[in-house]
Amino acid sequence: MRVDKFLSEMGKASRTESAKLAKSGKITVNGVIIKKADIHIDPYNDEVKLLGQVVSYKKYTYIMMNKPEGYVSATEDGREKTVLDLLNDEERKKDLFPCGRLDKNTLGLIILTNDGESAHKLLSPKKHVSKSYRFKSKLPLTDDDVDSLEKGVDIVGYLTKPCKIQLDESRTEGIITITEGKYHQIKRMLEAVDNKITYLERITFGNIKLDKDLERGEWRHLTNEEEASLLSDI
Ligand code: URA
């Protein structure tokens, strides 16, 4: 792989910036200054330093974000702010995209990655990756409602798969865990029992839990353990 491609994939410098940095002696490969950024390296075995700092190679990036209200889960949108707008320039160079969608007014855990193959698997209906949401409903849920929702309801032309609901004492709040992701699924499920969602926040995605230290709009990279755990789901 070329040094400039390597640095750009790692979000450290664009190709043009890499050329300039090399020219001014700011890049070394295995301790030797390189003057041109088009030389080829083995990203796994060669040691590249930029401004004296080692740049390690990671093929893909995985980020957890605490999505705030008002952002759409897309890479670009002519009118709306997207979750990518919350990233910094370094991350925005990496071709990241949201792994699945949350509605504009849904909050909480969203994973961003540039690993298309794993994202495809994580979202595949065949893999049954579970997602939990804290919700509030307009009306209290009865035992019959919970029973119907857990068994599966008709959301206008689609019968939802079994899910799990833990209700709080108020019966208007709780956690719902589903293993699929149809458009507006939870909102439509509540409508199927003549109720309405008034608050929705995703708190888990597969084995990943939303980090409580992340404020709305904040994000961080998954740790190596989280990354392995996420991918062990598929
Ligand atoms: N279900 C919904 O209705 N909306 C979401 O954003 C996620 C699940």
Residues whose N, C-alpha, C, O or C-beta is under 5 A from the ligand:
A	BS01	URA	R101 L102 D103 T106 H184 Q185 I186 K187 R188
